[in-house]
Amino acid sequence: MAGRVRRCAYVHCSKPLPENDRSDKRFCDRACKAAHRRWLRHQAEAFAIGLAYLWGENPKQVVRCPVCGRRLALGHPHRKDKIYDRDSCRQAAFRARHRAERVREAVTPDSAPEPVSRPLTSTNSPSS
């Protein structure tokens, strides 16, 4: 196939592959190969979400991530009880919860010392 320029299979790259590379090489480097895998996974999830809407599936099967707001279909690629769509969202929610807990602990009246109530006697009564 002389004269035909082979290109990287990743959709957003399409760089020409060197002519002297293997004939079965599809990507220009490992980064494009990993990005292509992520892109395919995203396409599959988007397709699953679209099918869930079209088939009128239970609305509980398509949920939004409370951190980033992206929709995800619960089921095959995800657990049925999944809340966050990515590990970074789960970590961000964890950090936000603990930040709020620290603020709550700092403001609670339990941390203030209790006033000591002593009966008025001649030694500690206010002088007039």
Wavefront OBJ file of the C-alpha trace (Angstrom):
o trace
v 0.000 0.000 0.000
v 2.523 2.525 -1.127
v 1.435 6.125 -1.007
v -1.248 5.587 1.647
v -0.609 7.531 4.839
v -1.655 5.622 7.942
v -2.889 7.781 10.813
v -3.262 7.424 14.575
v -6.593 5.733 15.430
v -7.360 8.135 18.307
v -10.122 10.484 17.154
v -8.565 13.680 18.503
v -4.999 12.987 17.301
v -4.873 11.653 13.711
v -1.102 12.217 13.421
v 0.502 10.289 10.572
v 2.280 7.115 11.648
v 5.869 6.613 10.469
v 6.149 4.429 7.361
v 8.721 2.099 8.909
v 6.484 1.122 11.888
v 4.751 -2.249 12.201
v 1.776 -2.764 9.925
v -0.564 -3.473 12.842
v 0.366 -0.339 14.813
v -2.723 1.823 15.381
v -1.612 4.617 17.740
v 1.288 7.043 17.617
v 2.164 6.567 21.321
v 0.905 5.111 24.617
v -0.844 8.346 25.600
v -3.050 8.218 22.487
v -3.810 4.554 23.127
v -4.934 5.298 26.715
v -6.924 8.354 25.612
v -8.656 6.265 22.942
v -9.602 3.664 25.569
v -11.063 6.397 27.818
v -12.944 7.885 24.852
v -14.459 4.485 24.000
v -15.516 3.956 27.611
v -17.148 7.403 27.652
v -19.002 6.628 24.404
v -20.281 3.324 25.815
v -21.527 5.009 29.007
v -23.204 7.808 27.043
v -24.891 5.198 24.852
v -26.100 3.282 27.929
v -27.532 6.462 29.455
v -29.315 7.299 26.193
v -30.797 3.817 25.964
v -31.949 3.976 29.579
v -33.854 7.193 28.799
v -35.310 5.839 25.546
v -36.452 2.566 27.081
v -38.104 4.425 29.949
v -36.063 2.621 32.555
v -36.512 3.341 36.206
v -35.302 6.933 36.823
v -33.292 5.621 39.751
v -31.002 3.859 37.253
v -29.812 7.166 35.773
v -28.455 9.452 38.497
v -26.392 12.620 38.718
v -23.119 12.857 40.582
v -23.661 15.265 43.519
v -20.189 16.782 43.059
v -19.790 17.397 39.313
v -23.364 16.878 38.082
v -22.531 14.362 35.330
v -25.143 11.694 34.648
v -24.279 8.040 35.027
v -26.263 4.886 34.374
v -26.192 2.422 37.227
v -25.824 -1.176 36.273
v -23.289 -3.036 34.150
v -20.275 -0.690 34.143
v -21.103 0.670 37.636
v -22.387 -0.716 40.889
v -26.122 -0.425 41.506
v -25.528 1.729 44.599
v -22.861 4.008 43.114
v -23.147 7.674 44.126
v -20.146 9.436 42.563
v -19.110 8.967 38.949
v -15.335 9.152 39.492
v -12.859 8.612 42.296
v -11.917 12.301 42.190
v -15.564 13.246 42.930
v -15.668 10.807 45.833
v -12.454 12.285 47.231
v -13.730 15.861 46.798
v -16.934 14.979 48.693
v -14.889 13.362 51.457
v -12.729 16.469 51.811
v -15.780 18.755 51.835
v -17.459 16.662 54.552
v -14.370 16.752 56.741
v -13.885 20.470 56.159
v -17.483 21.064 57.297
v -16.933 18.816 60.315
v -13.877 20.840 61.383
v -15.835 24.091 61.065
v -18.734 22.609 63.049
v -16.369 21.501 65.813
v -14.777 24.948 65.974
v -18.116 26.743 66.374
v -19.990 24.417 68.718
v -20.775 25.866 72.126
v -19.452 22.656 73.719
v -15.928 23.868 73.153
v -16.467 27.024 75.263
v -15.663 26.677 78.964
v -18.633 26.480 81.318
v -19.105 29.509 83.624
v -18.640 28.646 87.251
v -21.656 29.568 89.352
v -20.803 30.103 93.002
v -23.189 31.274 95.677
v -22.675 34.860 96.801
v -20.898 35.035 100.135
v -19.225 37.830 101.952
v -15.861 36.972 100.396
v -16.958 37.120 96.771
v -19.899 39.536 96.920
v -19.600 42.746 94.941
v -18.568 45.669 97.116
v -20.744 48.766 97.101
l 1 2 3 4 5 6 7 8 9 10 11 12 13 14 15 16 17 18 19 20 21 22 23 24 25 26 27 28 29 30 31 32 33 34 35 36 37 38 39 40 41 42 43 44 45 46 47 48 49 50 51 52 53 54 55 56 57 58 59 60 61 62 63 64 65 66 67 68 69 70 71 72 73 74 75 76 77 78 79 80 81 82 83 84 85 86 87 88 89 90 91 92 93 94 95 96 97 98 99 100 101 102 103 104 105 106 107 108 109 110 111 112 113 114 115 116 117 118 119 120 121 122 123 124 125 126 127 128
